[in-house]
């Protein structure tokens, strides 16, 4: 199962988390997030150097209603493998991204569409996105864009009958390894870890992550 650790931004912390053999790391490009990577020359240089490392984690850039030029530039400069769309991006937005990549030689990335889930969420909304997305991510709905640090009712995942694989997100903490193992859904292929594993916004607790991964995997 894919383990994504999101909200990283410090080179030393990224190096330590990567050594735990997580599958994906997430970099947040949304300026209103407390985990926004900002303009860090040292981070960009570190990631460009690390891009040549064998078996490095895949990189996911998290965007919220970004302009296409900003997103495409970030994919190139940070050598992203996936873009995670966490705002109000439409299926047309996703299709346009695919067209831009198809018609140029710039670096391409897979597409993850995040959905903010509540008990009233209509999973039928995802159908229009299926032709254009590699993965979905189901996170807890909050008042603002971004994570809430809280879980939604995982039982409602049974209402998702689509074929696009998904990652489970939202308030997953160090104590949840066994609870996640109890979630059985044919399309669930991974989990997304963030704020419950932090010493401070953007700084992950490596010891907590290591303990969790030992229990989870």
N, C-alpha and C positions, 0 to 999 in steps of 0.2 A: 504494500500500500504506500502511495506517495505521501511523504511528510514535507509540507511546506512551512518554513519559518519566515514570517513576514515582519516588515517594519524594521529592518536592519539598516544601519548607515555608518557604523564605525569600522574601519578596516580591520583592526585587531579583533573585534568582536565577530565580524564576518568570518575571519580566518578560523577562529576557535569554534564557531558553530559549524562551519563547513567540515571541520575535522571530525565531527560527530556523525558524519555520513548522512546528513539530511539530504533529501532529494532535490528540493527547490528552496531558493531564498527569495524573499520579496523585498523590493525597493520601492518606496512610496514617492510618487512624483506629484502628489496633491499638496499645494502650498498650505492649505488650511489644516493639514494633519500635523499633530505634534511629532510625528515620525518622518516628516518631509526631509528628503536627503539634502535639499538646498544645492548651492553651488560650491561643492567641495572638490577642489582640484586634486587633493590627495586621494579622495575616494575614487574619482574617475581614473586616475593613474593606477591605483591599486587594482581596480576591476579590469582595466585593459591588460595589465600584466598577468593577472590571474586567469584571463580568458584562454591563455595558452596551456593552462594546467590540465593534465589529464584527469578525468573523473571528477571535475568540479561540479557543484550543484548547478542545476539549471537556474537561470535568472528570470524572475517575473517582475515586470514593471507595473505598478498599480497606478491607474490614471482615473480621473473623474472629469468627464466632459471636456477632455483635452482637444485643442486644435490639432488637426492632422499633422501639420508641420512640426509641432512640438513633440508629438508622439513618435513620429518617424525619426526625428533627430535623436531622441533618447534611445530608441532601439539601436541605432547605429553607434552612438558614442559610448553607451554602457554595455553594448553587445548582449542585448536582452534576447532570451529565447521565447518568452511569452509576454503578451500584454494582458493585464487584467483590467477590465472595464467596470468600474464600480459606481458609475453615475447613472444618468438617464439615457445612455447611448442606445439608439434604436438598432433594429436589425439592418436597416439601410446603412447606418454608420459602419457596422461590421462588414457588410458587403463592400462598401466603398474602400475600406482598409485593404481587403483582399484584392480589389482591383488595382489599387495603387501599388501594391507589392508585385502583382502579376505583370504589370506594365513597365516595371523598372528593374534595375539591377541592384538596388539598395538592399541592405540586410532585411530579411523577413523574419517574422515572429508568429507563433501560434496565438490564438485568441481565446481568452478565458472571459466569459461574461458572468459577472457576479450579480446575484439577485438578493434583495433585502426581504427576508421572509418573516411573516407573521402568521398567526393561525388562519387568517383570512386570505392568505396568499393563493393566487390562482396559478398553479403550475402550468396551465395551458398557455400562459404568456411565453413560455420558453420555446414553443414550437417554431415560431418564426425565426428564431436564432439558430436552430439546429444546423442549417446548411453552412453556416459561416463560423461556427465556434468549435474549437477542439475540446473544450471542457466548460462546464458551468461550475460556479461556486455559490453555495447557499449559505448566506450569512444572516444574522439577526437584524431585523429592521429597527432603525432608530430615528430620531428626529433629524439628524444630520447625516451627510455622507460619511462613510467610514465605519470602522468597527465600534461596537458598543461595549464589549467585554462581557456580554450576557449571552446565554444560550436561548435558542428558540426550542419549541417542543419538537424533538426529533421524531416523534411518532408520525408527524404529518408528512414525513418523507415518503411514506407509503403511497401518497397521492401522486408522486412523480412517476410517470410511466414512460418518459422519453428514453431515447437511446443514447443521448450524449452523456458521457461519464461526468461525474461531479465530485467536487471536494466539499467536505463539511467544515464549516467555519462558525465562529461566534462563541466566545467565552470558554473555549476548551482550556482546561487547566491541568496542573500536574497530577491531580487526583482522578483524572477521567480516562485513564488507559483502558480499564476494564469495561467502563460504560460504552466506550466507542466500539470495542470488540463485540458488544451485544447488539450493535446496529447492523442489521442484515438487509442490504439492498444491492441488487445486481449491478446497478450503475455507480455505486459509491466506490471510488478508486483512491481517495486520499483525504487528508485532513490539513487544516490550516491553523497554525499556532501563532499567537501574537502576544497580547498584553498580559496574559496570565503568567507569562514566562519572563517577565521583565524586572530588572533592577531599577530602571528609569525608562521613559519613552525612547525607543530606538536602541536600547542597550539590553540584550538578552542575558538571562541568568544561565550560563553554560552548564553549571552543575545540575540545576533543575531539569534542563533539557536532556542532559545525559541520563539522568535517573528515569525520566519519563520514557525515553526511547528504549531503555533497557526493559521496561515493563511492557511497552507497547509492541515492540518487534520480537 
